[in-house]
């Protein structure tokens, strides 16, 4: 496995060093989806590529960054089905096959969500409401509370971030409804419902431990927002 991992990483590294991003994205896709490809090799490709994202954004611009982000999201998307896997492996092996890329996918999706939120906050944003909704939808699709490969603190940060964006979308919809003379809580009600559900996934005793402190969403803001529902 080590030789295969070195080979696939070298292929991706060479295309990255050459700044040939079309070949880089193509190589990631091809090597990751190759029939019988080792899980460790795919994970190594994804983790290596994630390390390049910040530099690509600064050096080569947002377009190249978005292309690589979407490539990584595509290759980490769960395509394995239990029905097929159970023909070839036991239950524990099947579970591992499904989850080994869930955490990298969540991290890349968080980056994409922040990008769309920044678009919504931009003074020149053409569709701020749609951008904020997209940012929220991207994170809401992640069921991180079920990810066994993700540390508890990181799970908590993700859930709080999901709640923060849901609150932002709910407030935006409520304000828009109020301007139109509608029930001020009518349009944002689905988001408020999801926020309440998300709050039940957070263990407050866990957050009280100093090393578990997270800053995505202050608990006081969550409480104030929920009290208004």
C-alpha positions as CSV (number, residue, x, y, z in Angstrom):
1,X,0.0,0.0,0.0
2,X,2.8,2.4,0.8
3,X,4.2,2.2,-2.8
4,X,0.8,2.9,-4.2
5,X,0.3,5.8,-1.9
6,X,3.7,7.3,-2.8
7,X,2.9,6.9,-6.5
8,X,-0.5,8.6,-6.5
9,X,0.8,11.5,-4.2
10,X,3.7,12.0,-6.6
11,X,1.5,12.2,-9.6
12,X,-0.7,14.9,-7.9
13,X,2.3,16.7,-6.6
14,X,3.9,17.0,-10.1
15,X,0.7,18.4,-11.6
16,X,0.4,20.8,-8.7
17,X,4.0,22.0,-8.9
18,X,3.5,22.6,-12.6
19,X,0.3,24.6,-11.8
20,X,-1.5,22.5,-14.3
21,X,-4.8,22.5,-12.4
22,X,-6.8,20.8,-15.2
23,X,-4.4,17.8,-15.0
24,X,-4.5,18.0,-11.2
25,X,-8.3,17.8,-11.0
26,X,-8.3,15.1,-13.6
27,X,-5.7,13.1,-11.8
28,X,-7.5,13.3,-8.5
29,X,-10.7,12.1,-10.1
30,X,-9.1,9.3,-12.1
31,X,-6.9,8.0,-9.3
32,X,-9.6,8.2,-6.7
33,X,-12.2,6.4,-8.8
34,X,-9.9,3.7,-10.1
35,X,-11.5,0.3,-9.6
36,X,-10.0,-1.4,-6.6
37,X,-8.1,1.7,-5.5
38,X,-6.8,1.4,-1.9
39,X,-8.7,3.5,0.7
40,X,-5.4,4.7,2.1
41,X,-4.2,6.0,-1.3
42,X,-7.4,7.9,-1.9
43,X,-7.3,9.4,1.6
44,X,-3.7,10.5,1.0
45,X,-4.6,12.2,-2.2
46,X,-7.5,14.1,-0.6
47,X,-5.5,15.2,2.5
48,X,-2.6,16.3,0.3
49,X,-4.9,18.3,-1.9
50,X,-6.6,20.0,1.0
51,X,-3.2,21.3,2.1
52,X,-2.9,23.2,-1.2
53,X,-6.2,25.1,-1.0
54,X,-5.1,28.2,0.9
55,X,-2.0,28.7,-1.3
56,X,-4.1,28.2,-4.5
57,X,-6.6,30.8,-3.4
58,X,-3.9,33.3,-2.7
59,X,-1.7,32.6,-5.6
60,X,-4.0,31.6,-8.4
61,X,-7.4,33.0,-7.6
62,X,-10.8,31.9,-6.4
63,X,-11.7,30.2,-9.7
64,X,-8.9,27.6,-9.5
65,X,-9.7,27.2,-5.8
66,X,-13.3,26.5,-6.5
67,X,-12.4,24.0,-9.1
68,X,-10.3,22.0,-6.7
69,X,-12.9,22.3,-3.9
70,X,-15.6,20.9,-6.2
71,X,-13.2,18.1,-7.3
72,X,-12.5,17.1,-3.7
73,X,-16.2,17.2,-2.8
74,X,-16.9,15.0,-5.8
75,X,-14.4,12.3,-5.0
76,X,-15.3,12.3,-1.3
77,X,-19.0,12.0,-1.9
78,X,-20.5,8.7,-0.6
79,X,-21.1,6.5,-3.5
80,X,-20.8,3.2,-1.7
81,X,-24.0,1.3,-1.0
82,X,-24.5,-1.3,1.8
83,X,-26.3,-3.7,-0.6
84,X,-23.2,-4.0,-2.8
85,X,-20.6,-4.0,0.0
86,X,-22.3,-6.7,2.0
87,X,-21.6,-9.1,-0.9
88,X,-17.9,-8.7,-0.4
89,X,-17.1,-7.8,3.2
90,X,-18.3,-8.0,6.8
91,X,-20.3,-5.2,8.4
92,X,-17.4,-3.5,10.2
93,X,-15.4,-3.4,7.0
94,X,-18.4,-2.0,5.1
95,X,-18.8,0.8,7.7
96,X,-15.1,1.7,7.4
97,X,-15.4,1.9,3.6
98,X,-18.2,4.4,3.9
99,X,-16.7,6.7,6.5
100,X,-13.0,7.0,5.7
101,X,-13.5,10.2,3.8
102,X,-16.5,11.8,5.6
103,X,-14.4,14.1,7.8
104,X,-12.2,15.5,4.9
105,X,-15.5,16.1,2.9
106,X,-17.0,17.9,5.9
107,X,-13.9,20.2,6.2
108,X,-13.9,21.0,2.5
109,X,-17.7,21.7,2.5
110,X,-17.1,24.1,5.5
111,X,-14.7,26.0,3.4
112,X,-17.1,26.2,0.5
113,X,-19.9,27.3,2.9
114,X,-17.7,30.1,4.2
115,X,-17.0,31.3,0.7
116,X,-20.7,31.6,-0.1
117,X,-21.3,33.4,3.2
118,X,-18.6,35.9,2.3
119,X,-20.4,36.4,-1.0
120,X,-23.6,37.2,0.9
121,X,-21.7,39.8,3.0
122,X,-20.0,41.4,0.1
123,X,-21.2,45.0,-0.7
124,X,-21.4,44.1,-4.4
125,X,-23.2,40.8,-3.9
126,X,-25.8,40.3,-6.6
127,X,-27.8,37.6,-4.8
128,X,-26.9,37.9,-1.0
129,X,-30.0,35.9,0.1
130,X,-29.3,33.1,-2.3
131,X,-25.6,33.0,-1.2
132,X,-26.5,32.8,2.5
133,X,-29.1,30.1,1.8
134,X,-26.5,28.1,-0.1
135,X,-23.9,28.5,2.7
136,X,-26.5,27.2,5.2
137,X,-27.7,24.3,2.9
138,X,-24.2,23.1,2.3
139,X,-23.6,22.6,6.0
140,X,-27.0,21.4,6.9
141,X,-26.5,18.5,4.5
142,X,-23.7,17.2,6.8
143,X,-24.9,14.8,9.5
144,X,-21.6,15.2,11.5
145,X,-23.2,13.9,14.7
146,X,-23.0,10.4,13.1
147,X,-19.4,10.7,12.0
148,X,-17.3,8.2,14.1
149,X,-14.1,9.5,12.4
150,X,-14.5,13.0,13.7
151,X,-13.5,14.2,17.1
152,X,-16.2,15.3,19.5
153,X,-15.0,18.9,19.7
154,X,-14.9,19.3,15.9
155,X,-18.4,17.8,15.7
156,X,-19.6,20.4,18.2
157,X,-18.0,23.2,16.2
158,X,-19.7,22.0,13.0
159,X,-23.2,21.8,14.7
160,X,-22.8,25.2,16.2
161,X,-21.8,26.6,12.7
162,X,-24.9,24.9,11.2
163,X,-27.0,26.6,13.8
164,X,-25.4,30.0,13.3
165,X,-26.1,29.9,9.6
166,X,-29.7,28.6,10.1
167,X,-30.3,31.5,12.5
168,X,-28.9,34.0,10.0
169,X,-31.2,32.6,7.3
170,X,-34.2,32.5,9.6
171,X,-33.7,36.1,10.6
172,X,-33.3,37.2,7.0
173,X,-36.5,35.4,6.0
174,X,-38.4,36.8,9.0
175,X,-37.3,40.4,8.2
176,X,-38.3,39.9,4.5
177,X,-41.7,38.6,5.6
178,X,-42.2,41.5,8.0
179,X,-41.5,44.0,5.2
180,X,-44.1,42.4,3.0
181,X,-46.6,42.5,5.8
182,X,-46.6,38.8,6.5
183,X,-46.3,36.9,9.7
184,X,-42.8,37.8,10.8
185,X,-42.0,34.2,11.8
186,X,-43.7,32.4,9.0
187,X,-40.9,32.2,6.4
188,X,-38.1,31.4,8.8
189,X,-40.0,28.7,10.7
190,X,-38.3,25.7,9.0
191,X,-34.9,27.1,10.0
192,X,-35.9,27.8,13.6
193,X,-37.1,24.2,13.8
194,X,-33.8,23.0,12.7
195,X,-32.0,25.2,15.1
196,X,-34.0,23.8,18.0
197,X,-33.2,20.3,16.8
198,X,-29.5,21.2,16.5
199,X,-29.4,22.6,20.0
200,X,-30.4,19.2,21.4
201,X,-27.3,17.7,19.8
202,X,-25.0,19.9,22.0
203,X,-23.9,18.8,25.4
204,X,-23.5,21.9,27.5
205,X,-21.5,20.0,30.1
206,X,-19.0,19.2,27.4
207,X,-18.7,22.9,26.5
208,X,-18.0,23.9,30.1
209,X,-14.7,22.0,30.0
210,X,-12.0,24.7,29.2
211,X,-10.3,22.7,26.5
212,X,-13.6,22.1,24.8
213,X,-14.4,25.8,24.4
214,X,-15.6,26.6,20.8
215,X,-16.3,30.0,19.3
216,X,-18.6,29.3,16.3
217,X,-21.7,30.3,18.1
218,X,-21.9,31.7,21.7
219,X,-24.4,29.9,23.8
220,X,-26.0,33.2,24.9
221,X,-26.8,34.0,21.2
222,X,-28.3,30.6,20.7
223,X,-30.5,31.0,23.8
224,X,-31.6,34.5,22.8
225,X,-32.5,33.4,19.3
226,X,-34.4,30.3,20.5
227,X,-36.3,32.4,23.1
228,X,-37.6,34.5,20.3
229,X,-39.2,31.5,18.5
